[in-house]
């Protein structure tokens, strides 16, 4: 990958995960929880959001090693589920806001490509393609129903209370072993799930843009 394109891809990933996290905070704010605002996290300034490993180190390693994909994360935006006005669906709404905004960004840039590719500079189309691909990837990755990913909170909202409690108890295990579990999950994702997952992301990319990813 061209170094300038690689740098752009990392920057787009960082900005996309920041918008993703800020969207969680705004959704919580709209539902009555000011935690993210009081913590100074309702901002697009990257500094409060950057996670040294997930926002910088891991994406750089994936790009420089020509892994064929790029993924990462920012520091989670804090919220207090007990402050949410809608106790039944509040957490699912907050969780779904992040992937929802990523899908919206992918749609905006994807439709620009689909309907303006002939009139737009080729370089813009190529860079917009990265925006679309990365945001689809982030949305779908975060919707995987494994705690603490957003998909787990969406799924748990549809479960009976006792099943939801057992299901979300997995998150305590994930938190206990933190970084080790995260890297183990990423390893399994890359080695086992990446092929079907990337096929899905590429299919959605083509559906939106009318093109195949570069």
C-alpha positions as CSV (number, residue, x, y, z in Angstrom):
1,X,0.0,0.0,0.0
2,X,1.2,3.5,-0.9
3,X,2.5,5.2,2.4
4,X,0.3,8.2,1.9
5,X,-2.8,6.0,1.4
6,X,-1.8,4.0,4.5
7,X,-1.6,7.1,6.6
8,X,-4.9,8.3,5.3
9,X,-6.5,4.9,6.1
10,X,-5.2,5.1,9.7
11,X,-6.5,8.6,10.1
12,X,-9.9,7.6,8.7
13,X,-10.0,4.7,11.1
14,X,-9.1,7.0,14.1
15,X,-11.8,9.6,13.1
16,X,-14.4,6.9,12.5
17,X,-13.9,5.2,15.8
18,X,-14.0,8.6,17.6
19,X,-17.3,9.5,15.8
20,X,-18.6,6.0,16.8
21,X,-17.8,6.6,20.5
22,X,-19.1,10.2,20.6
23,X,-22.4,8.9,19.1
24,X,-22.8,6.6,22.1
25,X,-22.3,9.6,24.4
26,X,-24.8,11.8,22.5
27,X,-27.4,8.9,22.5
28,X,-27.0,8.6,26.3
29,X,-27.3,12.4,26.7
30,X,-30.5,12.4,24.7
31,X,-31.8,9.6,27.0
32,X,-31.0,11.6,30.2
33,X,-27.5,10.5,31.1
34,X,-24.9,13.4,31.3
35,X,-21.9,11.2,32.2
36,X,-20.1,11.5,28.8
37,X,-20.6,15.3,28.7
38,X,-19.4,15.8,32.3
39,X,-16.3,13.7,31.5
40,X,-15.5,15.9,28.5
41,X,-16.0,13.1,26.0
42,X,-18.7,14.7,23.8
43,X,-16.0,16.2,21.5
44,X,-14.4,15.3,18.2
45,X,-11.0,16.4,19.6
46,X,-9.1,13.1,19.2
47,X,-6.9,13.5,22.3
48,X,-9.5,12.5,25.0
49,X,-10.5,9.4,22.9
50,X,-7.3,7.9,21.6
51,X,-6.3,4.5,23.0
52,X,-2.6,4.1,22.4
53,X,-3.0,0.4,21.5
54,X,-6.4,0.3,19.7
55,X,-6.2,3.7,17.9
56,X,-2.5,3.8,17.0
57,X,-0.3,0.7,17.5
58,X,-2.7,-2.0,16.2
59,X,-3.8,-0.1,13.1
60,X,-0.2,0.8,12.3
61,X,0.9,-2.9,12.6
62,X,-1.9,-4.1,10.4
63,X,-1.1,-1.5,7.7
64,X,2.6,-1.9,7.8
65,X,2.4,-5.7,7.7
66,X,0.0,-5.6,4.7
67,X,-2.5,-7.7,6.7
68,X,-5.2,-6.9,4.2
69,X,-7.5,-5.2,6.6
70,X,-7.5,-2.5,9.3
71,X,-9.4,-2.4,12.7
72,X,-9.1,-0.6,15.9
73,X,-10.9,1.1,18.8
74,X,-11.0,4.3,20.9
75,X,-11.4,4.6,24.6
76,X,-15.1,3.8,25.4
77,X,-17.2,6.8,26.1
78,X,-18.6,6.4,29.7
79,X,-22.3,6.3,30.5
80,X,-24.5,5.3,33.4
81,X,-27.3,2.9,32.3
82,X,-29.2,3.7,35.5
83,X,-29.6,7.3,34.4
84,X,-31.2,6.4,31.1
85,X,-34.9,7.3,30.9
86,X,-35.8,4.2,28.9
87,X,-34.5,1.3,31.1
88,X,-35.9,-1.4,28.7
89,X,-34.3,-0.3,25.5
90,X,-31.9,2.5,26.6
91,X,-28.7,0.5,26.5
92,X,-29.6,-1.0,23.2
93,X,-30.2,2.5,21.7
94,X,-26.9,3.8,23.1
95,X,-25.0,0.7,21.8
96,X,-26.7,0.9,18.4
97,X,-25.9,4.6,18.0
98,X,-22.2,3.9,17.2
99,X,-22.6,1.4,14.4
100,X,-25.6,3.4,13.2
101,X,-23.5,6.5,12.6
102,X,-20.8,4.4,10.9
103,X,-23.4,3.0,8.5
104,X,-24.7,6.5,7.9
105,X,-21.2,7.7,7.0
106,X,-20.7,4.7,4.7
107,X,-24.0,5.5,2.9
108,X,-23.1,9.2,2.4
109,X,-19.7,8.5,0.9
110,X,-20.9,5.4,-0.9
111,X,-23.7,7.2,-2.7
112,X,-21.3,9.9,-3.7
113,X,-19.1,7.2,-5.3
114,X,-22.1,5.5,-7.0
115,X,-23.6,8.7,-8.5
116,X,-20.6,10.9,-8.9
117,X,-17.7,8.6,-9.8
118,X,-17.6,9.8,-13.4
119,X,-17.4,13.5,-12.3
120,X,-15.2,13.1,-9.2
121,X,-11.4,13.0,-9.3
122,X,-10.1,9.4,-9.2
123,X,-8.1,10.1,-6.0
124,X,-11.2,11.3,-4.2
125,X,-13.1,8.2,-5.3
126,X,-10.3,6.0,-4.0
127,X,-10.1,7.8,-0.6
128,X,-13.9,7.8,-0.3
129,X,-13.8,4.1,-0.9
130,X,-11.6,3.7,2.2
131,X,-14.1,5.8,4.2
132,X,-16.9,3.5,3.1
133,X,-15.1,0.3,3.7
134,X,-13.7,1.2,7.1
135,X,-17.0,2.4,8.4
136,X,-18.9,-0.7,7.2
137,X,-16.1,-2.8,8.8
138,X,-16.4,-0.9,12.1
139,X,-20.2,-1.1,12.1
140,X,-20.4,-4.8,11.5
141,X,-17.5,-5.7,13.8
142,X,-19.1,-3.8,16.7
143,X,-22.4,-5.5,16.0
144,X,-20.9,-9.0,16.7
145,X,-22.9,-10.2,19.7
146,X,-20.0,-10.9,22.0
147,X,-19.6,-8.7,25.2
148,X,-18.4,-6.0,25.4
149,X,-19.1,-5.2,21.7
150,X,-22.2,-3.2,21.0
151,X,-24.0,-6.1,19.5
152,X,-24.2,-7.8,22.8
153,X,-26.2,-5.0,24.4
154,X,-28.5,-4.9,21.4
155,X,-29.1,-8.7,21.7
156,X,-29.5,-8.6,25.5
157,X,-32.4,-6.1,25.2
158,X,-34.4,-8.7,23.4
159,X,-33.7,-11.5,25.9
160,X,-35.8,-12.3,29.0
161,X,-34.2,-10.6,32.1
162,X,-32.6,-13.8,33.6
163,X,-31.1,-14.8,30.2
164,X,-29.8,-11.3,29.6
165,X,-28.1,-11.2,33.0
166,X,-26.4,-14.5,32.3
167,X,-25.4,-13.4,28.8
168,X,-23.9,-10.1,29.9
169,X,-22.0,-11.9,32.8
170,X,-19.6,-12.8,30.0
171,X,-18.5,-9.1,30.1
172,X,-17.2,-9.5,33.7
173,X,-15.0,-12.3,32.5
174,X,-13.8,-10.2,29.5
175,X,-13.1,-7.2,31.9
176,X,-11.2,-9.4,34.4
177,X,-8.7,-10.5,31.8
178,X,-8.7,-7.3,29.7
179,X,-6.0,-7.0,27.2
180,X,-5.2,-10.8,27.0
181,X,-8.8,-11.6,26.1
182,X,-8.9,-8.7,23.6
183,X,-5.8,-9.9,21.7
184,X,-7.0,-13.5,21.8
185,X,-10.3,-12.5,20.3
186,X,-8.6,-10.5,17.6
187,X,-6.4,-13.4,16.8
188,X,-9.4,-15.8,16.5
189,X,-11.2,-13.2,14.5
190,X,-8.4,-12.8,12.0
191,X,-7.7,-16.6,11.7
192,X,-11.2,-17.9,11.7
193,X,-13.8,-15.2,11.0
194,X,-12.0,-12.8,8.7
195,X,-12.7,-14.5,5.4
196,X,-16.6,-14.7,5.7
197,X,-16.7,-11.4,7.5
198,X,-14.6,-9.6,4.8
199,X,-16.8,-11.2,2.1
200,X,-19.9,-9.7,3.8
201,X,-18.2,-6.3,4.1
202,X,-17.1,-6.4,0.5
203,X,-20.7,-7.4,-0.6
204,X,-22.2,-4.5,1.3
205,X,-19.5,-2.1,-0.1
206,X,-20.4,-3.2,-3.7
207,X,-24.1,-2.9,-2.9
208,X,-23.7,0.8,-1.8
209,X,-21.0,2.0,-4.2
210,X,-21.6,-0.2,-7.3
211,X,-17.9,-0.9,-7.2
212,X,-15.6,-3.5,-5.8
213,X,-13.1,-2.5,-3.1
214,X,-9.6,-1.8,-4.3
